[in-house]
Amino acid sequence: MTSASPGDENPSEGVLLDEPTTADLRAKVTEAWRDFAGALAGVLHSLSPGGHIDLTLDPTASGTGMAVYSVSIRVRDGGVVEALAVGNAGLPEGYRMDRASVADLVALGWSPPGVLPGSGDSFGLSSSLERSTQLATIVSRTLRDVYGAPHPAFLVYLVHDDEDQPIDAGPLGTARHEPSLDELASIDDLDEDGTLSAALADAADDVVPLEERVRTVVATMSKTTVDQLQVDTDGDIGIRAGSAMVFVRVRDNPPLVDVFSPILTEVEPTEQLYVKLSELTNRMPIGRLYCAQDTVWASIPVFGRNFQATHLMLAVQVMTGLADELDDRLHGEFGGKRFFGEGDKPVPPKEDNGDHRPGMYL
């Protein structure tokens, strides 16, 4: 993983766009991490000796495959707190940290593997309950900046004792607590307005079909019912976002939810366009931009296996905000047609340097 995540607030890095929507989005992501760190400090301070907090970046949602990026915290006698963070020995080839990321871990206060007694192949850190706030900040920065978690909603956590019995410690911001069997058994509960409860959207894969859970999430976000969603002949759910259109598509094999938008159509795929899309993609919180034939697309995939409603909600929120801003911005530079642009057309003449090699930027 890289040593800096999309949520980092390095002042030398510009936001994706200068418009308020994207600035607000980055501010919301930053605030979500602050809330998570504050909640983690509170839970940590309340734990008795033997209490554990395990935090994991959900690989099915983050696209990290078999790699499991995790931090484990344990409270010992005398108010001593020890934390372990996964090292390269615990990661598969292709997902291991580079030297800069390892250096960032050490700079945050982690000791290299084996230095803290009992740390084994993990990075170790020893602290105290009195420094819970500082430790929670270090853990948050580790998950966000080193392991690359784009948002606390992509984290799974479990609080338990030495006997692996769960401890009721309250929520950790938008991070997801592993549900119990009793919680899964309540998936048929109804909300007051008659729609399926949020438990339905987070139900186990073999209980409720993915498509049904996705429609429940989108209907809840749209403050409507599942039957009133705008669904086209391909089964894609349509969500208007200003002059843009966002679609939510469920794929079966592999299980995947694609949140995407045709930002511009009838646009000329020039080298300048590919450079711009590459730059913007590198600065997006999550997702990517690409050009296929004469259409610019924005896409954010959400893994369908072990589907979590919060991940889809984040993807829809990001896409609806960015699509409406990006189609205006890119249309002003490259022409083309916006989805609801009422026939606006193309492309202001641009100088041609005679070297069109779009493949270098894809």
Contacts in CASP RR format, 6 or more apart in sequence:
PFRMAT RR
TARGET T0000
AUTHOR 0000-0000-0000
METHOD contacts of the structure
MODEL  1
MTSASPGDENPSEGVLLDEPTTADLRAKVTEAWRDFAGALAGVLHSLSPG
GHIDLTLDPTASGTGMAVYSVSIRVRDGGVVEALAVGNAGLPEGYRMDRA
SVADLVALGWSPPGVLPGSGDSFGLSSSLERSTQLATIVSRTLRDVYGAP
HPAFLVYLVHDDEDQPIDAGPLGTARHEPSLDELASIDDLDEDGTLSAAL
ADAADDVVPLEERVRTVVATMSKTTVDQLQVDTDGDIGIRAGSAMVFVRV
RDNPPLVDVFSPILTEVEPTEQLYVKLSELTNRMPIGRLYCAQDTVWASI
PVFGRNFQATHLMLAVQVMTGLADELDDRLHGEFGGKRFFGEGDKPVPPK
EDNGDHRPGMYL
1 69 0 8 1.000
1 95 0 8 1.000
1 97 0 8 1.000
1 101 0 8 1.000
1 146 0 8 1.000
1 147 0 8 1.000
1 148 0 8 1.000
2 98 0 8 1.000
2 100 0 8 1.000
2 101 0 8 1.000
2 148 0 8 1.000
3 98 0 8 1.000
3 100 0 8 1.000
3 101 0 8 1.000
3 103 0 8 1.000
3 104 0 8 1.000
3 145 0 8 1.000
3 146 0 8 1.000
4 10 0 8 1.000
4 145 0 8 1.000
5 144 0 8 1.000
5 145 0 8 1.000
5 148 0 8 1.000
5 149 0 8 1.000
5 150 0 8 1.000
6 29 0 8 1.000
6 150 0 8 1.000
6 283 0 8 1.000
6 284 0 8 1.000
6 285 0 8 1.000
6 286 0 8 1.000
7 26 0 8 1.000
7 29 0 8 1.000
7 30 0 8 1.000
7 33 0 8 1.000
7 144 0 8 1.000
7 150 0 8 1.000
7 285 0 8 1.000
8 144 0 8 1.000
8 145 0 8 1.000
9 26 0 8 1.000
9 30 0 8 1.000
13 283 0 8 1.000
14 283 0 8 1.000
15 22 0 8 1.000
15 23 0 8 1.000
15 26 0 8 1.000
15 283 0 8 1.000
16 22 0 8 1.000
16 280 0 8 1.000
16 283 0 8 1.000
16 284 0 8 1.000
16 285 0 8 1.000
16 322 0 8 1.000
17 325 0 8 1.000
17 326 0 8 1.000
17 329 0 8 1.000
19 325 0 8 1.000
19 329 0 8 1.000
21 321 0 8 1.000
21 322 0 8 1.000
21 324 0 8 1.000
21 325 0 8 1.000
22 321 0 8 1.000
22 322 0 8 1.000
22 325 0 8 1.000
25 285 0 8 1.000
25 317 0 8 1.000
25 318 0 8 1.000
25 321 0 8 1.000
25 322 0 8 1.000
26 285 0 8 1.000
29 150 0 8 1.000
29 151 0 8 1.000
29 285 0 8 1.000
32 151 0 8 1.000
32 152 0 8 1.000
32 153 0 8 1.000
32 173 0 8 1.000
32 174 0 8 1.000
33 140 0 8 1.000
33 144 0 8 1.000
33 151 0 8 1.000
33 152 0 8 1.000
35 152 0 8 1.000
35 173 0 8 1.000
35 174 0 8 1.000
36 140 0 8 1.000
36 152 0 8 1.000
36 155 0 8 1.000
36 172 0 8 1.000
36 173 0 8 1.000
36 174 0 8 1.000
36 175 0 8 1.000
37 133 0 8 1.000
37 136 0 8 1.000
37 137 0 8 1.000
37 139 0 8 1.000
37 140 0 8 1.000
38 133 0 8 1.000
38 136 0 8 1.000
39 170 0 8 1.000
39 171 0 8 1.000
39 172 0 8 1.000
39 173 0 8 1.000
40 53 0 8 1.000
40 136 0 8 1.000
40 139 0 8 1.000
40 140 0 8 1.000
40 172 0 8 1.000
41 132 0 8 1.000
41 133 0 8 1.000
41 135 0 8 1.000
41 136 0 8 1.000
41 137 0 8 1.000
42 132 0 8 1.000
42 136 0 8 1.000
43 53 0 8 1.000
43 159 0 8 1.000
43 169 0 8 1.000
43 170 0 8 1.000
43 172 0 8 1.000
44 53 0 8 1.000
44 73 0 8 1.000
44 75 0 8 1.000
44 81 0 8 1.000
44 129 0 8 1.000
44 132 0 8 1.000
44 135 0 8 1.000
44 136 0 8 1.000
45 129 0 8 1.000
45 132 0 8 1.000
46 169 0 8 1.000
47 53 0 8 1.000
47 75 0 8 1.000
47 129 0 8 1.000
47 159 0 8 1.000
47 167 0 8 1.000
47 169 0 8 1.000
48 75 0 8 1.000
49 75 0 8 1.000
49 76 0 8 1.000
49 77 0 8 1.000
49 78 0 8 1.000
49 79 0 8 1.000
50 74 0 8 1.000
50 75 0 8 1.000
50 76 0 8 1.000
50 161 0 8 1.000
50 162 0 8 1.000
51 74 0 8 1.000
51 75 0 8 1.000
51 159 0 8 1.000
51 160 0 8 1.000
51 161 0 8 1.000
51 162 0 8 1.000
51 167 0 8 1.000
52 72 0 8 1.000
52 73 0 8 1.000
52 74 0 8 1.000
52 75 0 8 1.000
52 158 0 8 1.000
52 159 0 8 1.000
52 160 0 8 1.000
52 161 0 8 1.000
52 162 0 8 1.000
53 72 0 8 1.000
53 73 0 8 1.000
53 157 0 8 1.000
53 158 0 8 1.000
53 159 0 8 1.000
53 169 0 8 1.000
54 70 0 8 1.000
54 71 0 8 1.000
54 72 0 8 1.000
54 73 0 8 1.000
54 157 0 8 1.000
54 158 0 8 1.000
54 159 0 8 1.000
54 160 0 8 1.000
55 70 0 8 1.000
55 71 0 8 1.000
55 72 0 8 1.000
55 73 0 8 1.000
55 139 0 8 1.000
55 143 0 8 1.000
55 155 0 8 1.000
55 156 0 8 1.000
55 157 0 8 1.000
55 175 0 8 1.000
56 68 0 8 1.000
56 69 0 8 1.000
56 70 0 8 1.000
56 155 0 8 1.000
56 156 0 8 1.000
56 157 0 8 1.000
57 64 0 8 1.000
57 68 0 8 1.000
57 69 0 8 1.000
57 70 0 8 1.000
57 143 0 8 1.000
57 147 0 8 1.000
57 148 0 8 1.000
57 149 0 8 1.000
57 154 0 8 1.000
57 155 0 8 1.000
57 156 0 8 1.000
58 154 0 8 1.000
58 155 0 8 1.000
58 156 0 8 1.000
58 176 0 8 1.000
58 306 0 8 1.000
58 308 0 8 1.000
58 311 0 8 1.000
59 65 0 8 1.000
59 66 0 8 1.000
59 67 0 8 1.000
59 68 0 8 1.000
60 303 0 8 1.000
60 304 0 8 1.000
60 305 0 8 1.000
60 306 0 8 1.000
61 154 0 8 1.000
61 302 0 8 1.000
61 303 0 8 1.000
61 306 0 8 1.000
61 308 0 8 1.000
61 311 0 8 1.000
62 148 0 8 1.000
62 149 0 8 1.000
62 150 0 8 1.000
62 154 0 8 1.000
63 303 0 8 1.000
64 95 0 8 1.000
65 95 0 8 1.000
66 92 0 8 1.000
66 95 0 8 1.000
67 91 0 8 1.000
67 92 0 8 1.000
67 94 0 8 1.000
67 95 0 8 1.000
68 86 0 8 1.000
68 91 0 8 1.000
69 86 0 8 1.000
69 91 0 8 1.000
69 143 0 8 1.000
69 147 0 8 1.000
69 148 0 8 1.000
69 149 0 8 1.000
70 85 0 8 1.000
70 86 0 8 1.000
71 83 0 8 1.000
71 84 0 8 1.000
71 85 0 8 1.000
71 86 0 8 1.000
71 139 0 8 1.000
71 142 0 8 1.000
71 143 0 8 1.000
72 83 0 8 1.000
72 84 0 8 1.000
73 81 0 8 1.000
73 82 0 8 1.000
73 83 0 8 1.000
73 135 0 8 1.000
73 139 0 8 1.000
74 81 0 8 1.000
74 82 0 8 1.000
74 83 0 8 1.000
75 81 0 8 1.000
75 129 0 8 1.000
76 82 0 8 1.000
79 128 0 8 1.000
79 129 0 8 1.000
79 130 0 8 1.000
80 126 0 8 1.000
80 127 0 8 1.000
80 128 0 8 1.000
81 126 0 8 1.000
81 127 0 8 1.000
81 128 0 8 1.000
81 129 0 8 1.000
81 131 0 8 1.000
81 132 0 8 1.000
81 135 0 8 1.000
82 116 0 8 1.000
82 124 0 8 1.000
82 125 0 8 1.000
82 126 0 8 1.000
82 127 0 8 1.000
83 124 0 8 1.000
83 125 0 8 1.000
83 126 0 8 1.000
83 127 0 8 1.000
83 135 0 8 1.000
83 138 0 8 1.000
83 139 0 8 1.000
84 116 0 8 1.000
84 119 0 8 1.000
84 122 0 8 1.000
84 123 0 8 1.000
84 124 0 8 1.000
84 125 0 8 1.000
85 105 0 8 1.000
85 110 0 8 1.000
85 122 0 8 1.000
85 123 0 8 1.000
85 124 0 8 1.000
85 125 0 8 1.000
85 142 0 8 1.000
86 122 0 8 1.000
86 123 0 8 1.000
87 97 0 8 1.000
87 113 0 8 1.000
87 121 0 8 1.000
87 122 0 8 1.000
87 123 0 8 1.000
88 96 0 8 1.000
88 97 0 8 1.000
88 102 0 8 1.000
89 113 0 8 1.000
89 121 0 8 1.000
90 121 0 8 1.000
91 97 0 8 1.000
97 105 0 8 1.000
97 146 0 8 1.000
101 146 0 8 1.000
102 112 0 8 1.000
104 145 0 8 1.000
104 146 0 8 1.000
105 123 0 8 1.000
105 142 0 8 1.000
105 146 0 8 1.000
106 112 0 8 1.000
108 138 0 8 1.000
108 141 0 8 1.000
108 142 0 8 1.000
108 146 0 8 1.000
109 125 0 8 1.000
109 138 0 8 1.000
110 123 0 8 1.000
110 124 0 8 1.000
110 125 0 8 1.000
110 138 0 8 1.000
110 142 0 8 1.000
111 119 0 8 1.000
111 123 0 8 1.000
111 124 0 8 1.000
111 125 0 8 1.000
112 123 0 8 1.000
113 119 0 8 1.000
113 120 0 8 1.000
113 121 0 8 1.000
113 122 0 8 1.000
113 123 0 8 1.000
113 124 0 8 1.000
114 120 0 8 1.000
114 121 0 8 1.000
114 124 0 8 1.000
115 124 0 8 1.000
116 124 0 8 1.000
116 125 0 8 1.000
116 126 0 8 1.000
125 135 0 8 1.000
125 138 0 8 1.000
127 134 0 8 1.000
127 135 0 8 1.000
143 149 0 8 1.000
143 155 0 8 1.000
149 155 0 8 1.000
150 285 0 8 1.000
150 286 0 8 1.000
151 174 0 8 1.000
151 285 0 8 1.000
151 286 0 8 1.000
151 314 0 8 1.000
152 172 0 8 1.000
152 173 0 8 1.000
152 174 0 8 1.000
152 175 0 8 1.000
153 174 0 8 1.000
153 175 0 8 1.000
153 176 0 8 1.000
153 308 0 8 1.000
153 310 0 8 1.000
153 311 0 8 1.000
153 313 0 8 1.000
153 314 0 8 1.000
154 311 0 8 1.000
155 172 0 8 1.000
155 175 0 8 1.000
155 176 0 8 1.000
156 175 0 8 1.000
156 176 0 8 1.000
156 177 0 8 1.000
156 178 0 8 1.000
157 172 0 8 1.000
157 175 0 8 1.000
157 176 0 8 1.000
157 177 0 8 1.000
157 178 0 8 1.000
158 166 0 8 1.000
158 177 0 8 1.000
158 178 0 8 1.000
159 166 0 8 1.000
159 167 0 8 1.000
159 168 0 8 1.000
159 169 0 8 1.000
159 170 0 8 1.000
160 166 0 8 1.000
160 167 0 8 1.000
161 167 0 8 1.000
166 180 0 8 1.000
170 177 0 8 1.000
171 177 0 8 1.000
174 310 0 8 1.000
176 202 0 8 1.000
176 308 0 8 1.000
176 310 0 8 1.000
179 199 0 8 1.000
179 202 0 8 1.000
183 199 0 8 1.000
184 199 0 8 1.000
184 203 0 8 1.000
184 204 0 8 1.000
184 207 0 8 1.000
186 197 0 8 1.000
186 199 0 8 1.000
187 196 0 8 1.000
187 197 0 8 1.000
187 199 0 8 1.000
187 200 0 8 1.000
187 203 0 8 1.000
187 207 0 8 1.000
187 208 0 8 1.000
188 200 0 8 1.000
189 197 0 8 1.000
189 199 0 8 1.000
190 196 0 8 1.000
190 197 0 8 1.000
191 197 0 8 1.000
195 216 0 8 1.000
195 219 0 8 1.000
195 220 0 8 1.000
195 225 0 8 1.000
195 226 0 8 1.000
196 216 0 8 1.000
196 226 0 8 1.000
198 220 0 8 1.000
198 309 0 8 1.000
200 208 0 8 1.000
200 212 0 8 1.000
200 213 0 8 1.000
200 216 0 8 1.000
201 213 0 8 1.000
201 214 0 8 1.000
201 216 0 8 1.000
201 217 0 8 1.000
201 220 0 8 1.000
201 307 0 8 1.000
201 309 0 8 1.000
201 312 0 8 1.000
202 213 0 8 1.000
202 307 0 8 1.000
202 308 0 8 1.000
202 309 0 8 1.000
203 213 0 8 1.000
205 255 0 8 1.000
205 304 0 8 1.000
205 305 0 8 1.000
205 306 0 8 1.000
205 307 0 8 1.000
210 250 0 8 1.000
210 252 0 8 1.000
210 255 0 8 1.000
210 257 0 8 1.000
210 304 0 8 1.000
210 307 0 8 1.000
211 250 0 8 1.000
213 307 0 8 1.000
213 309 0 8 1.000
214 237 0 8 1.000
214 248 0 8 1.000
214 250 0 8 1.000
214 257 0 8 1.000
214 307 0 8 1.000
214 312 0 8 1.000
215 226 0 8 1.000
215 229 0 8 1.000
215 237 0 8 1.000
216 226 0 8 1.000
216 309 0 8 1.000
217 309 0 8 1.000
217 312 0 8 1.000
217 313 0 8 1.000
217 316 0 8 1.000
218 229 0 8 1.000
218 237 0 8 1.000
218 239 0 8 1.000
218 248 0 8 1.000
218 312 0 8 1.000
218 316 0 8 1.000
219 225 0 8 1.000
219 226 0 8 1.000
219 228 0 8 1.000
219 229 0 8 1.000
221 313 0 8 1.000
221 316 0 8 1.000
222 229 0 8 1.000
222 239 0 8 1.000
229 237 0 8 1.000
229 238 0 8 1.000
230 237 0 8 1.000
230 238 0 8 1.000
230 239 0 8 1.000
231 237 0 8 1.000
231 238 0 8 1.000
232 238 0 8 1.000
232 247 0 8 1.000
234 249 0 8 1.000
235 249 0 8 1.000
235 250 0 8 1.000
236 247 0 8 1.000
236 248 0 8 1.000
236 249 0 8 1.000
237 247 0 8 1.000
237 248 0 8 1.000
237 249 0 8 1.000
238 245 0 8 1.000
238 246 0 8 1.000
238 247 0 8 1.000
238 248 0 8 1.000
239 245 0 8 1.000
239 246 0 8 1.000
239 247 0 8 1.000
239 248 0 8 1.000
239 316 0 8 1.000
239 320 0 8 1.000
240 246 0 8 1.000
240 340 0 8 1.000
241 261 0 8 1.000
241 319 0 8 1.000
241 320 0 8 1.000
241 321 0 8 1.000
241 323 0 8 1.000
241 324 0 8 1.000
242 324 0 8 1.000
242 340 0 8 1.000
243 324 0 8 1.000
243 327 0 8 1.000
243 328 0 8 1.000
243 338 0 8 1.000
243 339 0 8 1.000
243 340 0 8 1.000
243 341 0 8 1.000
244 261 0 8 1.000
244 263 0 8 1.000
244 320 0 8 1.000
244 323 0 8 1.000
244 324 0 8 1.000
244 326 0 8 1.000
244 327 0 8 1.000
244 338 0 8 1.000
244 339 0 8 1.000
244 340 0 8 1.000
245 261 0 8 1.000
245 262 0 8 1.000
245 323 0 8 1.000
245 339 0 8 1.000
245 340 0 8 1.000
246 259 0 8 1.000
246 260 0 8 1.000
246 261 0 8 1.000
246 316 0 8 1.000
246 319 0 8 1.000
246 320 0 8 1.000
246 323 0 8 1.000
247 258 0 8 1.000
247 259 0 8 1.000
247 260 0 8 1.000
247 261 0 8 1.000
248 257 0 8 1.000
248 258 0 8 1.000
248 259 0 8 1.000
248 312 0 8 1.000
248 316 0 8 1.000
249 257 0 8 1.000
249 258 0 8 1.000
249 260 0 8 1.000
250 256 0 8 1.000
250 257 0 8 1.000
251 257 0 8 1.000
251 258 0 8 1.000
254 304 0 8 1.000
254 305 0 8 1.000
255 303 0 8 1.000
255 304 0 8 1.000
255 305 0 8 1.000
255 307 0 8 1.000
256 301 0 8 1.000
256 302 0 8 1.000
256 303 0 8 1.000
256 304 0 8 1.000
257 301 0 8 1.000
257 302 0 8 1.000
257 303 0 8 1.000
257 304 0 8 1.000
257 307 0 8 1.000
257 312 0 8 1.000
257 315 0 8 1.000
258 299 0 8 1.000
258 300 0 8 1.000
258 301 0 8 1.000
258 302 0 8 1.000
259 299 0 8 1.000
259 300 0 8 1.000
259 301 0 8 1.000
259 302 0 8 1.000
259 312 0 8 1.000
259 315 0 8 1.000
259 316 0 8 1.000
259 319 0 8 1.000
260 297 0 8 1.000
260 298 0 8 1.000
260 299 0 8 1.000
260 300 0 8 1.000
260 319 0 8 1.000
261 297 0 8 1.000
261 298 0 8 1.000
261 299 0 8 1.000
261 319 0 8 1.000
261 323 0 8 1.000
261 339 0 8 1.000
262 295 0 8 1.000
262 296 0 8 1.000
262 297 0 8 1.000
262 339 0 8 1.000
263 289 0 8 1.000
263 295 0 8 1.000
263 296 0 8 1.000
263 297 0 8 1.000
263 298 0 8 1.000
263 323 0 8 1.000
263 326 0 8 1.000
263 327 0 8 1.000
263 330 0 8 1.000
263 338 0 8 1.000
264 295 0 8 1.000
264 296 0 8 1.000
264 327 0 8 1.000
264 330 0 8 1.000
264 331 0 8 1.000
264 334 0 8 1.000
264 335 0 8 1.000
264 336 0 8 1.000
264 337 0 8 1.000
264 338 0 8 1.000
265 294 0 8 1.000
265 295 0 8 1.000
265 296 0 8 1.000
265 336 0 8 1.000
265 337 0 8 1.000
265 339 0 8 1.000
266 294 0 8 1.000
266 336 0 8 1.000
266 337 0 8 1.000
266 345 0 8 1.000
266 346 0 8 1.000
267 273 0 8 1.000
267 291 0 8 1.000
267 294 0 8 1.000
267 295 0 8 1.000
267 296 0 8 1.000
267 330 0 8 1.000
267 334 0 8 1.000
267 335 0 8 1.000
267 336 0 8 1.000
267 337 0 8 1.000
267 346 0 8 1.000
267 347 0 8 1.000
268 294 0 8 1.000
268 334 0 8 1.000
268 346 0 8 1.000
268 347 0 8 1.000
269 291 0 8 1.000
269 293 0 8 1.000
269 294 0 8 1.000
269 358 0 8 1.000
270 334 0 8 1.000
270 350 0 8 1.000
270 352 0 8 1.000
270 356 0 8 1.000
271 353 0 8 1.000
271 355 0 8 1.000
271 356 0 8 1.000
271 357 0 8 1.000
271 358 0 8 1.000
271 361 0 8 1.000
272 334 0 8 1.000
272 350 0 8 1.000
273 291 0 8 1.000
273 296 0 8 1.000
273 334 0 8 1.000
274 291 0 8 1.000
274 358 0 8 1.000
274 359 0 8 1.000
274 360 0 8 1.000
274 361 0 8 1.000
274 362 0 8 1.000
275 361 0 8 1.000
276 330 0 8 1.000
276 333 0 8 1.000
276 334 0 8 1.000
277 289 0 8 1.000
277 290 0 8 1.000
277 291 0 8 1.000
277 296 0 8 1.000
277 361 0 8 1.000
278 361 0 8 1.000
280 289 0 8 1.000
280 326 0 8 1.000
281 287 0 8 1.000
281 288 0 8 1.000
281 289 0 8 1.000
281 290 0 8 1.000
284 322 0 8 1.000
285 318 0 8 1.000
286 300 0 8 1.000
286 314 0 8 1.000
286 315 0 8 1.000
286 318 0 8 1.000
287 298 0 8 1.000
287 299 0 8 1.000
287 300 0 8 1.000
287 301 0 8 1.000
287 318 0 8 1.000
288 298 0 8 1.000
288 299 0 8 1.000
288 300 0 8 1.000
289 296 0 8 1.000
289 297 0 8 1.000
289 298 0 8 1.000
289 326 0 8 1.000
290 296 0 8 1.000
290 297 0 8 1.000
290 299 0 8 1.000
290 362 0 8 1.000
291 297 0 8 1.000
291 358 0 8 1.000
296 330 0 8 1.000
298 319 0 8 1.000
298 322 0 8 1.000
298 323 0 8 1.000
298 326 0 8 1.000
300 315 0 8 1.000
300 318 0 8 1.000
300 319 0 8 1.000
302 311 0 8 1.000
302 312 0 8 1.000
302 315 0 8 1.000
303 311 0 8 1.000
327 338 0 8 1.000
327 339 0 8 1.000
328 338 0 8 1.000
331 337 0 8 1.000
331 338 0 8 1.000
331 344 0 8 1.000
332 348 0 8 1.000
333 348 0 8 1.000
334 346 0 8 1.000
334 347 0 8 1.000
334 348 0 8 1.000
335 344 0 8 1.000
335 345 0 8 1.000
335 346 0 8 1.000
335 347 0 8 1.000
335 348 0 8 1.000
336 344 0 8 1.000
336 345 0 8 1.000
336 346 0 8 1.000
336 347 0 8 1.000
337 343 0 8 1.000
337 344 0 8 1.000
337 345 0 8 1.000
337 346 0 8 1.000
338 344 0 8 1.000
END
